[in-house]
Amino acid sequence: MEITLKISPPVTNEQLNALFTAAWESHSARDFSPILAHSLLYVCAYADDQLVGFVNLAWDGGSHAFLLDTSVHPALQRRGIGIQVVQAGIMAACERGIEWIHVDYEPHLHSFYSQCGFIPTPAGLINLK
């Protein structure tokens, strides 16, 4: 199966909600347009014309970007698609002058993000809900 990566292509709420519903157990349909409008960039992976992978890079308007919502359709996981979308996002961010990319992840994803080039660092978090 050939996977095509695209940087910030036109993508619909229907496509994103279908992928997120498959990939994330607690996903509720939402409007992604405000999120994508504030992104530095996002990467979409397609198998034929179906959206099968996604990652968003939000940013601070300066030199820091934040990797969010890394998603791969469960039927296609463990084939390197997630690493491809993350690395494509890293390269595109570098081309846009980003110096630092941050990512938060759960412990079971340490190996995945290490393969993408991330190193663990101390960080803080507050849940406001």
RAQUI-V488306 format. One record per residue. RES is the residue in one letter. SS is DSSP state (H for helix, E for strand, C for the rest). PHI is phi in degrees with one decimal (NA if undefined). PSI is psi in whole degrees, -180 to 180 (999 if undefined). Layout:
res=RES ss=SS phi=PHI psi=PSI
res=RES ss=SS phi=PHI psi=PSI
This chain:
res=M ss=C phi=NA psi=128
res=E ss=C phi=-89.7 psi=131
res=I ss=E phi=-107.8 psi=130
res=T ss=E phi=-110.5 psi=129
res=L ss=E phi=-102.4 psi=138
res=K ss=E phi=-133.4 psi=138
res=I ss=E phi=-91.9 psi=120
res=S ss=C phi=47.9 psi=50
res=P ss=C phi=-77.7 psi=166
res=P ss=C phi=-62.1 psi=128
res=V ss=C phi=-139.8 psi=140
res=T ss=C phi=-94.0 psi=160
res=N ss=H phi=-59.0 psi=-38
res=E ss=H phi=-60.2 psi=-45
res=Q ss=H phi=-65.1 psi=-47
res=L ss=H phi=-66.4 psi=-43
res=N ss=H phi=-65.1 psi=-35
res=A ss=H phi=-64.2 psi=-45
res=L ss=H phi=-64.5 psi=-48
res=F ss=H phi=-65.8 psi=-35
res=T ss=H phi=-63.9 psi=-40
res=A ss=H phi=-71.3 psi=-39
res=A ss=H phi=-88.8 psi=-27
res=W ss=C phi=-122.3 psi=118
res=E ss=C phi=-55.4 psi=-40
res=S ss=C phi=-100.3 psi=17
res=H ss=C phi=-68.4 psi=136
res=S ss=C phi=-116.7 psi=139
res=A ss=C phi=-53.7 psi=140
res=R ss=C phi=-150.3 psi=171
res=D ss=C phi=-91.2 psi=116
res=F ss=C phi=-86.5 psi=-11
res=S ss=H phi=-59.1 psi=-40
res=P ss=H phi=-65.8 psi=-34
res=I ss=H phi=-68.0 psi=-50
res=L ss=H phi=-67.4 psi=-29
res=A ss=H phi=-64.6 psi=-26
res=H ss=C phi=-102.0 psi=6
res=S ss=E phi=-81.4 psi=149
res=L ss=E phi=-65.8 psi=-47
res=L ss=E phi=-168.5 psi=169
res=Y ss=E phi=-145.0 psi=157
res=V ss=E phi=-120.5 psi=133
res=C ss=E phi=-116.0 psi=138
res=A ss=E phi=-110.9 psi=132
res=Y ss=E phi=-122.2 psi=139
res=A ss=E phi=-109.9 psi=113
res=D ss=C phi=58.3 psi=-123
res=D ss=C phi=-105.8 psi=8
res=Q ss=E phi=-92.9 psi=131
res=L ss=E phi=-71.1 psi=119
res=V ss=E phi=-122.5 psi=-7
res=G ss=E phi=-153.9 psi=154
res=F ss=E phi=-160.8 psi=145
res=V ss=E phi=-149.6 psi=144
res=N ss=E phi=-113.9 psi=138
res=L ss=E phi=-116.5 psi=103
res=A ss=E phi=-82.0 psi=167
res=W ss=E phi=-152.8 psi=168
res=D ss=C phi=-94.6 psi=6
res=G ss=C phi=84.5 psi=-2
res=G ss=C phi=-125.5 psi=-114
res=S ss=C phi=-108.4 psi=2
res=H ss=E phi=-111.7 psi=135
res=A ss=E phi=-124.2 psi=159
res=F ss=E phi=-129.2 psi=120
res=L ss=E phi=-79.4 psi=125
res=L ss=E phi=-136.0 psi=151
res=D ss=E phi=61.0 psi=34
res=T ss=E phi=-58.3 psi=121
res=S ss=E phi=-141.7 psi=137
res=V ss=E phi=-135.5 psi=137
res=H ss=C phi=-55.9 psi=132
res=P ss=H phi=-53.7 psi=-33
res=A ss=H phi=-68.2 psi=-16
res=L ss=H phi=-119.2 psi=10
res=Q ss=C phi=-69.6 psi=160
res=R ss=C phi=66.5 psi=31
res=R ss=C phi=-122.7 psi=7
res=G ss=C phi=90.2 psi=1
res=I ss=H phi=-65.9 psi=-42
res=G ss=H phi=-60.4 psi=-45
res=I ss=H phi=-62.5 psi=-41
res=Q ss=H phi=-61.4 psi=-46
res=V ss=H phi=-68.1 psi=-39
res=V ss=H phi=-65.5 psi=-47
res=Q ss=H phi=-65.5 psi=-36
res=A ss=H phi=-64.0 psi=-39
res=G ss=H phi=-64.6 psi=-41
res=I ss=H phi=-61.6 psi=-47
res=M ss=H phi=-63.4 psi=-43
res=A ss=H phi=-66.1 psi=-37
res=A ss=H phi=-65.7 psi=-41
res=C ss=H phi=-59.6 psi=-44
res=E ss=H phi=-62.7 psi=-23
res=R ss=C phi=-94.7 psi=9
res=G ss=C phi=87.8 psi=11
res=I ss=C phi=-71.8 psi=136
res=E ss=C phi=-99.2 psi=-35
res=W ss=E phi=-130.0 psi=137
res=I ss=E phi=-122.4 psi=127
res=H ss=E phi=-104.7 psi=149
res=V ss=E phi=-147.5 psi=138
res=D ss=C phi=-107.2 psi=142
res=Y ss=C phi=-155.0 psi=160
res=E ss=C phi=-78.5 psi=154
res=P ss=H phi=-52.4 psi=-36
res=H ss=H phi=-68.5 psi=-10
res=L ss=H phi=-99.7 psi=5
res=H ss=H phi=-55.4 psi=-48
res=S ss=H phi=-61.2 psi=-43
res=F ss=H phi=-58.2 psi=-53
res=Y ss=H phi=-70.4 psi=-28
res=S ss=H phi=-63.1 psi=-42
res=Q ss=H phi=-63.8 psi=-26
res=C ss=C phi=-82.4 psi=-8
res=G ss=C phi=106.8 psi=1
res=F ss=C phi=-82.2 psi=145
res=I ss=C phi=-114.6 psi=142
res=P ss=C phi=-68.3 psi=145
res=T ss=C phi=-140.0 psi=157
res=P ss=C phi=-67.9 psi=143
res=A ss=C phi=-150.7 psi=165
res=G ss=C phi=-118.9 psi=158
res=L ss=C phi=-151.0 psi=139
res=I ss=C phi=-126.8 psi=127
res=N ss=C phi=-91.4 psi=117
res=L ss=C phi=-91.9 psi=5
res=K ss=C phi=-94.9 psi=999
